[in-house]
Amino acid sequence: MHNRHQVLDHIYRNQGSSKQDIMRALNMSLPTITQNLRDLEADGLIRRGGFLKSTGGRKPQIYTFNNRAAIAIGVRMTARQIILCAVDLRGTCIKRATGRLPYRHAHAYYHRICQLIEQFIGSLGEDGERVIGVAFCMQGIVSADGRSIAFGDILGNTGLSVDEFARELKVPCTFIHDSDASAMAELWMDPSIGDALCIYLEPYMGGAVIIDGRLRQGGTMKNGTIEHMTLVPDGNDCYCGQKGCADAYCSARVLLDHHDETLDEFFNQLRDDDYTHRRIFGVYLDHLALAIKNMCTVLNCDVIVGGQAGQFFTTDDIADLRDRVLRISAFPDNDFTIRKSVCRPDQDVIGSALIYVRQFMDDVCGDD
């Protein structure tokens, strides 16, 4: 099994490998490699992909990883719509669908969601037969086992059980906080990340913590909930019922409180040097800097900023934010880094599907 894991892992990381390539890389005998290649091909995990140029004698056969040996589905339900993504074993979204469906915390709504997911899976053709799980990225705190919503005041779905979906879909299902899902995608896109605080400036702000290259959610799945840190004592109301939380000052919707416009329009006005928009953004950055400073007092790590508002941040905006953090820090650190997230479209939806992709890859290639 160890040899099998090694062979498949090599092919996965080095698309277009011959027996000779594997033998040189793994110091493994040719009969062992041949047998493992035969078994992996029979299991549908690898495919033959042509031949290398001959250096004398028979042309070496190329073996490639079958990216669609398994497919995971990511789902996001918002107040007004549903987004679905089918993700292959490379973390690539191979199909996307959306539908307008006002959210209701009711069995009829969840039944309709299951119908839409089943239709989406059916539209994948043969790939739909290889779906290994459906992961829902949720705007709320998820239970430690990923099977229920422990706190769901945004959509009013506290107590929702994943069984509402699993009993109809007949495949494994799980919940994940949307910020944790975005961080999963962050790690997938950049495996070099060691320690980081991820801050996602969505309409409802969220955060996630990465330590030693792994998402660390904590025993009660509340690590990184920077949005509910008190930023202004007795300040603006937060949807959680408290006052002065960071979400009330740093979420993307705060930028639009005074104008009937989109984020795209807000940042266009900002880039045109409009005074009002510059003032609003300056106050916004001050609050965000304070939130980051407070978190970094506890977690000494770099910061990744993303989300719907974060995607509009320029290099100058990031530098300005870093300067504001350092100015209010008790122990300014010149090595402190803030960088922009990968800001991938549907990052949280794809990240949720990666739960099952990661589990599958750990199983077939060995958990490193």
Buried (B, 14 or more C-beta within 10 A) or exposed (E): EEBBBBBBBBBBEBEEBBBBBBBEBBEBEEEBBEBBBEBBBEEEBBBEBEEBEEEEEEEBBBBBBBBBBBBBBBBBBBEEEBBBBBBBBBBEBBBBBEEEBEBEBEEEBBEBBBEBBBEBBEEBEEBBEBBBBBBBBBBBBBBEEBBBBBBBBBBEBBEBBBEBBBEBBEBBBBBBBBBBBBBBBBBBBBEEBEBBBBBBBBBBBBBBBBBEEEBBBEEEBBBBBBBBBBBBEEBBEBBBEBBBBBBBBBBBBBBBEEEEBEBEEBBBBBEEEBEEBEEBBEEBBBBBBBBBBBBBEEBEBBBBBBBBBBBBBEEEBBEBBBEBBBEEBEEEEEEBEBBBBBBBEBBBBBBBBBBBBBBBBEEBBBEE
